[in-house]
Amino acid sequence: MNKFTTIILTVLLFSAFLMVLSGCNDDSPAVKNTPPVEITVPIIESGIEFPEMVEKNLGDLDNRYFSIKTDGIEEASFWINPAGANPDEITVIKCDSADTANNLKAFFEDYVQGKISEWKDYQPGEMHKFDNVVITVRGNYIALFICADTAKALEVFNEMI
């Protein structure tokens, strides 16, 4: 190997090492700092069939999700049917850390199980909306989607995040 090739290989290896140290090898895309309302509104407007829905925010969080721990929650936007006649829910919460978001995941898993128990006798015709419930954590965000097309809701969420 000649001196020129050795220098080129050294530079390339050093560059690769710096990329690894800086996190450039992470395959997951960076999470934007998007306010939750700027995520939920596009989901509501995405063409998914929803019943009449109203938006609620951080101040309404503990009225909707009893016993939720709001420590570490920075912003929230959630859409529900005001009459409570449909189980549809689009919820996006921005937390102060990924740990807080991950801790909320167990809360929402229990919450959904409670809703399933409620709705099976109240509105059995709406139970299909629980077939593909999405509870996802991405960075400092946690999202809950209960609707007829959770795949579309998740797609819009991922685009906005």
C-alpha positions in Angstrom: 0.0 0.0 0.0 1.4 3.4 -0.9 1.5 6.4 1.3 -1.4 8.2 -0.4 -3.7 5.2 0.1 -2.7 5.0 3.7 -3.6 8.6 4.3 -7.0 8.3 2.5 -7.9 5.2 4.5 -6.8 6.9 7.8 -9.0 10.0 6.9 -12.0 7.8 6.0 -11.7 5.7 9.2 -11.3 8.8 11.4 -14.4 10.3 9.7 -16.4 7.2 10.3 -15.3 7.2 13.9 -16.4 10.8 14.4 -19.8 10.0 12.8 -20.3 7.1 15.3 -19.4 9.4 18.2 -21.8 12.1 17.0 -24.7 9.8 16.6 -24.9 10.0 12.8 -25.2 6.2 12.6 -28.7 6.3 14.3 -31.2 5.0 11.8 -34.2 6.6 13.7 -35.1 10.1 12.4 -34.8 13.0 14.7 -38.0 14.1 16.5 -39.1 17.6 15.7 -40.2 20.0 18.5 -43.8 20.2 17.3 -46.7 21.4 19.5 -49.2 18.6 20.0 -52.1 20.7 18.5 -50.0 20.9 15.2 -50.1 17.1 15.1 -53.7 16.4 16.2 -55.3 19.0 13.8 -53.8 17.4 10.7 -54.9 14.0 11.9 -58.5 15.2 12.4 -58.3 16.8 8.9 -56.7 13.8 7.2 -59.9 12.3 5.8 -60.4 9.8 8.6 -64.1 9.5 9.3 -64.7 10.9 12.8 -67.9 11.7 14.7 -68.2 15.3 15.9 -65.0 16.0 17.8 -63.8 18.8 20.1 -60.3 19.6 21.1 -59.1 19.7 24.7 -55.7 20.7 26.0 -53.3 20.4 28.9 -55.8 22.0 31.3 -58.4 19.4 30.6 -56.0 16.4 30.8 -56.8 15.3 34.3 -60.6 15.7 33.7 -60.4 13.2 30.9 -57.7 10.8 32.1 -58.4 10.4 35.8 -55.3 9.6 37.9 -52.9 10.6 35.1 -49.6 11.9 36.5 -49.2 15.3 34.9 -45.6 15.9 36.3 -43.4 16.2 33.3 -46.1 16.9 30.8 -45.4 20.1 28.9 -48.3 20.2 26.3 -51.3 18.2 25.3 -53.9 18.1 22.6 -56.7 15.6 22.5 -59.9 15.3 20.5 -62.9 13.5 21.8 -66.6 13.3 21.0 -68.3 15.9 23.3 -71.4 13.7 23.9 -69.3 10.7 24.7 -71.3 8.7 22.2 -68.3 7.3 20.3 -65.0 5.9 21.6 -62.9 7.9 19.1 -59.9 9.6 20.6 -56.9 11.3 19.2 -54.4 12.2 21.9 -50.8 13.6 21.6 -48.9 14.6 24.7 -45.4 16.2 24.7 -43.4 15.4 27.8 -40.2 16.8 29.2 -38.4 13.6 28.5 -38.6 10.2 26.8 -38.7 8.6 30.2 -41.9 10.5 31.1 -43.5 9.5 27.8 -42.6 5.9 28.3 -44.0 5.9 31.8 -47.3 7.2 30.5 -47.5 4.3 28.1 -48.5 1.9 30.9 -51.2 4.4 32.0 -52.7 4.5 28.5 -52.6 0.7 28.2 -54.7 0.4 31.4 -56.9 3.3 30.2 -57.7 1.5 26.9 -58.5 -1.8 28.7 -61.0 0.1 30.9 -62.5 1.7 27.8 -62.9 -1.7 26.2 -64.7 -3.0 29.2 -67.0 0.1 29.2 -67.8 0.1 25.5 -68.5 -3.7 25.0 -71.9 -3.3 26.5 -72.6 0.4 25.9 -72.0 0.5 22.1 -71.0 -3.0 20.8 -71.2 -1.6 17.2 -68.2 0.7 18.0 -65.9 -2.1 19.3 -64.1 -2.5 15.9 -62.4 0.8 16.7 -60.5 -1.0 19.5 -59.1 -3.6 17.1 -56.1 -1.5 16.1 -55.6 0.9 19.0 -52.3 2.7 18.7 -50.3 3.7 21.8 -46.9 4.9 20.6 -43.9 6.7 22.1 -41.6 8.7 19.9 -39.0 10.8 21.6 -40.7 13.0 24.2 -44.2 12.3 22.7 -46.8 9.8 23.5 -49.8 9.3 21.3 -53.1 7.4 21.6 -55.3 6.8 18.6 -58.7 5.1 18.9 -60.6 5.5 15.6 -61.6 3.7 12.4 -58.2 4.2 10.7 -55.4 4.2 13.3 -52.9 3.4 10.5 -53.7 6.7 8.8 -53.5 8.6 12.2 -50.1 7.0 12.9 -48.9 7.9 9.4 -49.8 11.6 9.9 -48.3 11.5 13.4 -45.0 10.2 12.1 -44.9 12.8 9.3 -45.4 15.6 11.8 -42.9 14.3 14.3 
